[in-house]
Amino acid sequence: MEIDDELNFAIAGKRDSGIVGFFKPDPCSQYFQGHFPGYPIVPGVLLLEISMRILTRALEMPRANLIVSSFTKISFLKPIFPNDNVEIEVAIDGCEAKCIGFIHGETVFKFIGCFKSV
């Protein structure tokens, strides 16, 4: 399991559905400052970024070499709180990455990212 300390996520490995990573939001993270005071939830843009970092690991390339041209079909279905254990599956289909986040098997977000490498 490969761990990224900056954002507190790990790559678990591959499944038939794609690559799988885990994310556990640190309650002391700078990402919660101001989002929302007294009721901290993970910003959606952070979920997009973590999913793209998982994608770059699947493609074995630096994040700086991946350009996302668009995000479509974005659905944030439930809030993600500090210390939630989020499982993220990223499936690659051509130049699209289909990303789904789960907590205890329940879908909490999903989207499609169109990308290209440089």
C-alpha positions as CSV (number, residue, x, y, z in Angstrom):
1,M,0.0,0.0,0.0
2,E,1.5,3.3,-1.1
3,I,0.7,6.3,1.2
4,D,0.6,10.0,0.4
5,D,1.1,11.9,3.6
6,E,0.1,15.3,2.4
7,L,-3.5,14.4,1.8
8,N,-3.7,11.2,4.0
9,F,-4.6,8.8,1.2
10,A,-3.3,5.4,0.2
11,I,-3.4,3.3,-2.9
12,A,-4.7,-0.2,-2.0
13,G,-4.3,-1.9,-5.4
14,K,-6.2,-2.9,-8.4
15,R,-9.5,-4.6,-8.8
16,D,-11.5,-5.6,-11.9
17,S,-13.3,-2.3,-11.6
18,G,-10.1,-0.2,-11.6
19,I,-7.6,1.1,-9.0
20,V,-8.7,1.5,-5.4
21,G,-7.5,4.1,-2.9
22,F,-8.5,5.0,0.6
23,F,-8.8,8.5,2.1
24,K,-9.2,9.5,5.7
25,P,-9.6,13.2,6.2
26,D,-7.4,14.6,9.0
27,P,-9.5,16.8,11.3
28,C,-6.4,19.1,11.7
29,S,-6.0,19.6,7.9
30,Q,-5.8,23.0,6.5
31,Y,-8.5,22.0,4.1
32,F,-11.1,22.3,6.8
33,Q,-10.2,25.9,7.8
34,G,-13.3,27.9,6.8
35,H,-15.1,24.9,5.2
36,F,-17.5,25.2,7.3
37,P,-16.6,26.6,10.7
38,G,-18.2,24.4,13.4
39,Y,-19.4,21.8,10.8
40,P,-16.3,20.7,8.9
41,I,-16.8,18.7,5.7
42,V,-14.4,17.7,3.0
43,P,-14.5,20.2,0.1
44,G,-15.6,18.7,-3.2
45,V,-12.6,20.0,-5.1
46,L,-10.4,18.0,-2.7
47,L,-12.2,14.8,-3.6
48,L,-11.7,15.6,-7.3
49,E,-8.0,16.1,-6.7
50,I,-7.5,13.0,-4.6
51,S,-9.3,10.9,-7.3
52,M,-7.0,12.4,-9.9
53,R,-3.9,11.6,-7.8
54,I,-5.1,8.0,-7.6
55,L,-5.5,8.0,-11.4
56,T,-1.9,9.2,-11.8
57,R,-0.7,6.4,-9.7
58,A,-2.7,4.0,-11.9
59,L,-1.1,5.5,-15.0
60,E,2.3,5.6,-13.2
61,M,2.9,9.2,-14.0
62,P,3.5,12.4,-12.0
63,R,0.4,14.5,-11.2
64,A,1.9,17.4,-13.0
65,N,1.8,15.4,-16.3
66,L,-1.9,14.9,-16.2
67,I,-4.2,17.6,-17.4
68,V,-7.9,17.3,-16.7
69,S,-10.0,18.9,-19.5
70,S,-13.3,18.5,-17.8
71,F,-15.4,16.9,-15.1
72,T,-18.9,15.7,-15.9
73,K,-21.7,14.0,-14.1
74,I,-20.5,15.2,-10.7
75,S,-22.7,14.1,-7.8
76,F,-21.8,14.8,-4.2
77,L,-24.4,12.6,-2.5
78,K,-23.5,12.7,1.2
79,P,-21.1,14.9,3.2
80,I,-17.7,13.5,4.1
81,F,-16.5,14.4,7.6
82,P,-13.1,14.4,9.3
83,N,-11.9,10.8,10.1
84,D,-14.4,9.2,7.7
85,N,-12.8,6.3,5.9
86,V,-13.5,6.8,2.2
87,E,-12.9,4.2,-0.4
88,I,-12.3,5.6,-3.9
89,E,-12.4,3.5,-7.1
90,V,-11.0,4.9,-10.3
91,A,-11.8,3.1,-13.5
92,I,-10.0,4.2,-16.7
93,D,-11.9,4.0,-20.0
94,G,-9.8,5.6,-22.8
95,C,-9.3,9.2,-21.8
96,E,-12.0,9.1,-19.1
97,A,-11.7,8.3,-15.5
98,K,-14.9,7.1,-13.8
99,C,-14.5,7.8,-10.1
100,I,-16.8,6.7,-7.2
101,G,-16.3,7.3,-3.5
102,F,-17.8,5.0,-0.8
103,I,-18.2,5.0,2.9
104,H,-19.3,1.7,4.4
105,G,-20.3,0.5,0.9
106,E,-22.6,3.5,0.3
107,T,-21.8,5.8,-2.6
108,V,-21.0,9.3,-1.4
109,F,-19.7,10.9,-4.6
110,K,-19.2,10.1,-8.2
111,F,-18.0,11.8,-11.4
112,I,-16.3,11.4,-14.7
113,G,-13.0,13.2,-15.4
114,C,-11.7,13.6,-19.0
115,F,-7.9,13.8,-19.1
116,K,-4.8,13.8,-21.2
117,S,-1.2,13.4,-20.4
118,V,1.5,15.9,-21.4
